[in-house]
Amino acid sequence: MIENNYDITFHSLNINYQSTIIVTNPALIQIKNIIKKFQIIGIRLNIKKSGCLGYIYKIEKVKSFTINDIMYTSKNTKIKLCTPNYLINSYVHGTKIDYIKNDLNYNFVFYNINISKKCGCGKSFNI
């Protein structure tokens, strides 16, 4: 199934917003599958207000990028990854995206050292 678990670091292309996002190989494979299946140009890592602690991460399909998106790139991969510029600091910088099996399902999981609290289910967080 999914093998060769190595991390890929994506760096922001905007010199005003120095940030990195780390993607594991299983997450990268799934992101590529989503891009191919839905015939989109990339994905956006976003947050939305939800859950018992305030926020959850959300991966959105991107058909076109906005002026507020910060683009990320890696020399080792050809996917487009972006995030709105207002999320750059605590919410996104240094976040690691993984794709793991949880019981019978596979899910994206987000690790961010800036998160101060996580709810019991691990989905919502606060910084």
N, C-alpha and C positions, 0 to 999 in steps of 0.2 A: 504494500500500500504506500505509505509515506515514509521515506527513508532519508538518510543523509541530513541530519538536523544541524545545520550551521546557520549562523546569523548573518544578515546583510544589513549594513548601516546605510541609511539614506540621509543625505545632507541637503539642507534647504539651498535653493538656487538664488534666493534673494539676499543680497549682502547686508540689508538692514535687519534681517531676522536670522541670526545664526542658530540653527537648531538641527537636531538629529532625531530620527526615528529608526528603531531597530526592528527588523522583520525576520522571523525564523523561516527556515526552508519550508516547513509544512504550511505556514501562513502565506508565503510567497506563491506556492503551488495553488492554493485555494484562490488567492487574489487573481492569478492568471486565468484560472478556470472561470471565475465570475466575469472578468473582462471579455473573455471569448464567448461565453454563453449568452451574455446580454448585449454583445457587440457595442461596448462602451469604450471610452478612451482612457479611463482610469478609475481610481477610487478616491474618496475624500474621507479622512479620519476626522470625525466631528464629535462634539458632545451635545447632549440635550439634558434639560432639567427633567429629572425623573427619579423614581426610587425613594427609599427612606432617607438617604443621606444627601440627596440633591442633584447628582449628575450620573449619567451613564455614557460610555463611549458608544459611538455609532459609526458603522462603515456605510457610506452612501455611494451609489453608482453615479458616475460622472459622465454626462453626455457632452458637456462643455464646461470649461473652467471659467471662474469669475475673476474679476480684477482683485478681489480680496483673498484669493487663494495663494498660499505659499507652496511652490512646487518643490518636490524632493526628487533627488536622483541618486542612483548608485551606478558606478562604472560596470558592475557585474550583472545588471538586469535591465530590462527594457520596459518596465511598467511605469506608469505615471501615478504618483502618490501626492496628494495635496492636503492642506488643512487651512481653514480660515485663519487670517493673520492674528486675530484677537485671541486665539488659543495657544499661540506659540510658547509662551513662557511655562508656567507650571503644569498646564493641562496636557501638553503634547511633548515638549522637549524631553528627550530621553526615554520616551515610552517604548516599550517592547511589545510587539504584536506577535502572538503565537496562535496556532490553530491546533486544538487538542481534542481528544476523545473524552467525553464526560458521560459516563454510563453508556447509553446507546447512541448518543448524538455527538457530532463534532461541532465545536463552537470556537469563535475567535475569543481569545483571552488577552487582556491588556495589563501590563505590569508597568507601574510608574512609581519611582522612589519618592516623588513629591506628594503622593497621596497620604494624607494624615489619618483618614478613617475610611474603612470599608464596611458595608453592611454584612450581615450574616451570610447571605447568599453569594456575596462577592461581586455582585453586578454594579451596585451604585457606590459612589464614593464622594468624598469631599476633600478639598485641599486647603 
